[in-house]
Amino acid sequence: MTDTLDPIHEAQTAADTPLFSGLPGDIEASFEFFPPKTEKMEIKLWDAVQDLAPLEPSFVSVTYGAGGSTRERTHNTVARIIREAHLPAAAHLTCVAASKDEIREVAEQYWEAGVRHIVALRGDAGEPGAPFEPHPEGYRNAAELVAGLKGIADFEISVAAYPETHPDADCPQADLDNLKRKLDAGATRAISQFFFSADTFFRFRDEAAKNGIDAPILPGILPVTNVAQARKFAGACGAEIPQWMDGLFEGLDERPAARQLVAATVAAELCRRLYAGGVRNFHFYTLNRADLAYAICHMLGMRPKGDVR
């Protein structure tokens, strides 16, 4: 470490009240899963759903692959969560490789399965770096998709927000303008892409408010156990992985338990800083694992409200 730490500052910091002491648990949480590809992955996903269910999340969401590659698995997963876990479940829906009629068919099937919440996304092309090309008979962007879905049924709709600007946006202002169009089209809330600095989120939230956006913006939290994988995710959504994170995980490739501890610590500290800035609603990208998200919610004061397995 090249920087010299101020011993007085460090002593004061260490003597302060512990970060997570006495929190009243006045938060809400939602959790995102992806549809399983194998029977083994399905068991792992269902274990995660059951582990998190006692926290009574405000909703859980299930992602959706381009061109219907996971359409059936997403539908089955969402339907099972509603039917068996009795949780409010949201299904992701994108514009990629689908006509308006195909999207109507999928949306109607969701409604019939009891789904009342859609996460509406433009979606990205299958190849990294390839530009998005709308279907000739489809929706051109997420704002059009939101408006189309509201015309099909009275869905609650969430959309994506990008605190560090979407890679396809010309500039931060253009990205904020796009977010406002999505909300004005009928969306209820925005869910942010992941980020690793509380100040990044607060600046974005303030700029959104200046642009007349008053809908809730939920911070998306990604507990990172694999920095290389996180960098891949970040490249697609414009997020920045801080250099100090590499140092924290250095030498832990063969130590999964230690990686888990580091990941939980980093994400929990971020959430605590967000909490100090007034955030009370968090959205966790679980990667189909419950342990980290559960631990962070626990540290923030959240406790099971229902029966625990």
SULNOR-V178399 format. One record per residue. N is the residue number from 1. RES is the residue in three letters. SS is DSSP state (helix for helix, strand for strand, loop for the rest). PHI is phi as a letter, one per 30 degrees, with the letter a starting at -180 (* if undefined). OMEGA is omega in degrees with one decimal (999 if undefined). Layout:
N;RES;SS;PHI;OMEGA  N;RES;SS;PHI;OMEGA
This chain:
1;MET;loop;*;-174.7  2;THR;loop;d;-177.2  3;ASP;loop;d;176.1  4;THR;loop;c;-178.4  5;LEU;loop;d;176.9  6;ASP;loop;d;-175.3  7;PRO;helix;d;179.7  8;ILE;helix;d;178.7  9;HIS;helix;d;-178.8  10;GLU;helix;d;179.1  11;ALA;helix;d;178.0  12;GLN;helix;d;-179.8  13;THR;helix;d;-178.2  14;ALA;helix;d;-177.6  15;ALA;helix;d;-179.9  16;ASP;loop;d;175.3  17;THR;loop;e;179.7  18;PRO;loop;e;-173.4  19;LEU;loop;e;-169.6  20;PHE;loop;c;-178.6  21;SER;loop;d;170.6  22;GLY;loop;i;178.8  23;LEU;loop;d;-172.1  24;PRO;loop;d;-179.9  25;GLY;loop;i;-176.8  26;ASP;loop;d;-179.9  27;ILE;loop;c;169.6  28;GLU;strand;b;-179.5  29;ALA;strand;b;171.3  30;SER;strand;b;-172.3  31;PHE;strand;b;178.8  32;GLU;strand;c;176.8  33;PHE;strand;b;170.2  34;PHE;loop;c;-174.9  35;PRO;loop;d;-176.6  36;PRO;loop;d;179.0  37;LYS;loop;c;-177.9  38;THR;loop;b;178.7  39;GLU;helix;d;178.9  40;LYS;helix;d;178.9  41;MET;helix;d;178.4  42;GLU;helix;d;177.8  43;ILE;helix;d;179.4  44;LYS;helix;d;179.0  45;LEU;helix;d;-176.5  46;TRP;helix;d;174.1  47;ASP;helix;d;179.8  48;ALA;helix;d;179.0  49;VAL;helix;e;-178.4  50;GLN;helix;d;178.6  51;ASP;helix;d;-176.3  52;LEU;helix;c;-176.5  53;ALA;helix;e;-179.2  54;PRO;loop;d;177.4  55;LEU;loop;d;-179.6  56;GLU;loop;h;-179.7  57;PRO;loop;d;178.2  58;SER;loop;d;169.3  59;PHE;strand;a;168.8  60;VAL;strand;b;-179.5  61;SER;strand;b;-179.6  62;VAL;strand;b;-175.2  63;THR;loop;d;-167.6  64;TYR;loop;b;-178.3  65;GLY;loop;d;-179.5  66;ALA;helix;d;173.4  67;GLY;helix;i;177.3  68;GLY;helix;i;-176.9  69;SER;loop;d;175.7  70;THR;loop;b;-173.9  71;ARG;helix;e;-176.8  72;GLU;helix;d;179.7  73;ARG;helix;d;176.9  74;THR;helix;d;-179.2  75;HIS;helix;e;-177.5  76;ASN;helix;d;-179.5  77;THR;helix;d;-179.8  78;VAL;helix;d;-179.0  79;ALA;helix;d;179.8  80;ARG;helix;d;178.9  81;ILE;helix;d;178.7  82;ILE;helix;d;-173.3  83;ARG;helix;d;-170.7  84;GLU;helix;c;-179.8  85;ALA;helix;d;178.8  86;HIS;loop;h;176.7  87;LEU;loop;c;173.8  88;PRO;loop;d;-174.4  89;ALA;strand;c;177.8  90;ALA;strand;c;177.6  91;ALA;strand;c;174.6  92;HIS;strand;d;178.0  93;LEU;strand;b;-177.8  94;THR;strand;b;178.8  95;CYS;loop;d;-168.7  96;VAL;loop;d;170.8  97;ALA;loop;h;-180.0  98;ALA;loop;b;174.9  99;SER;loop;d;177.3  100;LYS;helix;d;178.8  101;ASP;helix;d;178.7  102;GLU;helix;d;178.7  103;ILE;helix;d;176.1  104;ARG;helix;e;-179.2  105;GLU;helix;d;179.4  106;VAL;helix;d;-179.4  107;ALA;helix;d;179.1  108;GLU;helix;d;176.5  109;GLN;helix;d;176.4  110;TYR;helix;d;-178.7  111;TRP;helix;d;178.9  112;GLU;helix;d;179.2  113;ALA;loop;d;178.8  114;GLY;loop;j;179.1  115;VAL;loop;d;179.8  116;ARG;loop;c;-175.2  117;HIS;strand;b;179.1  118;ILE;strand;b;168.4  119;VAL;strand;c;-172.1  120;ALA;strand;c;-175.5  121;LEU;strand;b;171.7  122;ARG;loop;d;-177.3  123;GLY;loop;i;-179.1  124;ASP;loop;c;176.5  125;ALA;loop;d;-177.1  126;GLY;loop;d;-177.8  127;GLU;loop;d;178.2  128;PRO;loop;e;178.2  129;GLY;loop;i;179.9  130;ALA;loop;d;-179.5  131;PRO;loop;d;175.8  132;PHE;loop;d;176.8  133;GLU;loop;b;-179.2  134;PRO;loop;d;172.8  135;HIS;loop;d;-177.6  136;PRO;loop;e;178.2  137;GLU;loop;c;-175.8  138;GLY;loop;c;177.5  139;TYR;loop;d;-175.7  140;ARG;loop;d;-176.6  141;ASN;loop;a;-176.4  142;ALA;helix;d;179.2  143;ALA;helix;d;176.8  144;GLU;helix;d;178.9  145;LEU;helix;d;178.6  146;VAL;helix;e;-179.5  147;ALA;helix;d;179.0  148;GLY;helix;d;179.9  149;LEU;helix;d;178.2  150;LYS;helix;d;176.6  151;GLY;helix;d;-179.7  152;ILE;helix;d;179.9  153;ALA;loop;a;-176.1  154;ASP;loop;d;179.3  155;PHE;loop;d;161.5  156;GLU;strand;d;-172.6  157;ILE;strand;b;172.1  158;SER;strand;c;178.9  159;VAL;strand;b;-177.0  160;ALA;strand;c;173.5  161;ALA;strand;b;-172.9  162;TYR;loop;b;-178.0  163;PRO;loop;e;-179.7  164;GLU;loop;c;174.1  165;THR;loop;i;178.4  166;HIS;loop;d;-178.8  167;PRO;loop;e;-178.8  168;ASP;loop;d;-177.3  169;ALA;loop;d;178.2  170;ASP;loop;d;-177.8  171;CYS;loop;a;179.7  172;PRO;helix;e;-179.4  173;GLN;helix;d;178.4  174;ALA;helix;d;179.1  175;ASP;helix;d;176.5  176;LEU;helix;d;177.4  177;ASP;helix;d;179.5  178;ASN;helix;d;176.9  179;LEU;helix;d;179.8  180;LYS;helix;d;177.9  181;ARG;helix;d;-179.8  182;LYS;helix;d;179.5  183;LEU;helix;d;178.4  184;ASP;helix;d;179.6  185;ALA;loop;d;175.9  186;GLY;loop;k;179.1  187;ALA;loop;d;-176.5  188;THR;loop;d;-174.4  189;ARG;strand;a;172.0  190;ALA;strand;c;174.2  191;ILE;strand;c;-175.3  192;SER;strand;d;166.1  193;GLN;strand;d;-177.2  194;PHE;strand;d;-179.0  195;PHE;loop;a;-174.7  196;PHE;loop;b;176.3  197;SER;loop;b;178.3  198;ALA;helix;d;-179.8  199;ASP;helix;d;177.0  200;THR;helix;e;-180.0  201;PHE;helix;d;-177.9  202;PHE;helix;d;177.5  203;ARG;helix;d;179.7  204;PHE;helix;d;179.6  205;ARG;helix;d;179.4  206;ASP;helix;d;178.9  207;GLU;helix;d;177.9  208;ALA;helix;d;179.2  209;ALA;helix;d;178.0  210;LYS;helix;d;-179.8  211;ASN;loop;c;174.9  212;GLY;loop;i;178.3  213;ILE;loop;c;-178.9  214;ASP;loop;c;176.9  215;ALA;loop;d;177.6  216;PRO;strand;d;173.1  217;ILE;strand;c;-178.8  218;LEU;strand;d;176.3  219;PRO;strand;d;177.1  220;GLY;strand;d;-174.7  221;ILE;strand;c;177.4  222;LEU;loop;c;173.3  223;PRO;loop;d;-172.0  224;VAL;loop;c;170.7  225;THR;loop;c;-178.4  226;ASN;loop;b;-174.6  227;VAL;helix;d;-179.5  228;ALA;helix;d;177.8  229;GLN;helix;d;179.1  230;ALA;helix;d;178.0  231;ARG;helix;d;177.5  232;LYS;helix;d;177.2  233;PHE;helix;e;-174.9  234;ALA;helix;d;-179.6  235;GLY;helix;d;-178.1  236;ALA;helix;d;-173.9  237;CYS;helix;b;175.5  238;GLY;loop;i;179.7  239;ALA;loop;d;179.9  240;GLU;loop;c;174.6  241;ILE;loop;c;-177.4  242;PRO;loop;d;-177.3  243;GLN;helix;d;-177.9  244;TRP;helix;d;-179.6  245;MET;helix;d;176.3  246;ASP;helix;e;-179.8  247;GLY;helix;d;-179.4  248;LEU;helix;d;-175.9  249;PHE;helix;c;-178.6  250;GLU;loop;d;177.2  251;GLY;loop;i;-176.4  252;LEU;loop;c;-177.6  253;ASP;loop;e;-177.8  254;GLU;loop;c;-179.4  255;ARG;loop;b;-174.8  256;PRO;helix;d;-179.2  257;ALA;helix;d;178.1  258;ALA;helix;d;177.1  259;ARG;helix;d;178.8  260;GLN;helix;d;-180.0  261;LEU;helix;d;179.5  262;VAL;helix;d;-178.8  263;ALA;helix;d;-179.8  264;ALA;helix;d;-179.0  265;THR;helix;d;-177.8  266;VAL;helix;d;-177.3  267;ALA;helix;d;-179.8  268;ALA;helix;d;178.1  269;GLU;helix;d;176.5  270;LEU;helix;e;-179.9  271;CYS;helix;d;179.3  272;ARG;helix;d;176.9  273;ARG;helix;d;177.0  274;LEU;helix;d;178.6  275;TYR;helix;d;179.7  276;ALA;helix;d;178.0  277;GLY;loop;c;173.6  278;GLY;loop;j;-179.9  279;VAL;loop;d;178.2  280;ARG;loop;b;-177.8  281;ASN;strand;b;-174.5  282;PHE;strand;b;176.8  283;HIS;strand;c;-174.9  284;PHE;strand;c;171.1  285;TYR;strand;d;-168.5  286;THR;loop;d;-170.9  287;LEU;loop;h;176.9  288;ASN;loop;i;173.8  289;ARG;loop;b;-175.6  290;ALA;loop;c;-164.6  291;ASP;helix;d;-176.9  292;LEU;helix;d;-180.0  293;ALA;helix;d;179.6  294;TYR;helix;d;-178.6  295;ALA;helix;d;-179.3  296;ILE;helix;d;177.1  297;CYS;helix;e;178.5  298;HIS;helix;d;-180.0  299;MET;helix;d;177.8  300;LEU;loop;d;174.9  301;GLY;loop;j;-177.8  302;MET;loop;d;179.9  303;ARG;loop;b;179.3  304;PRO;loop;e;179.9  305;LYS;loop;c;-179.8  306;GLY;loop;c;178.8  307;ASP;loop;d;177.2  308;VAL;loop;c;-179.6  309;ARG;loop;d;999
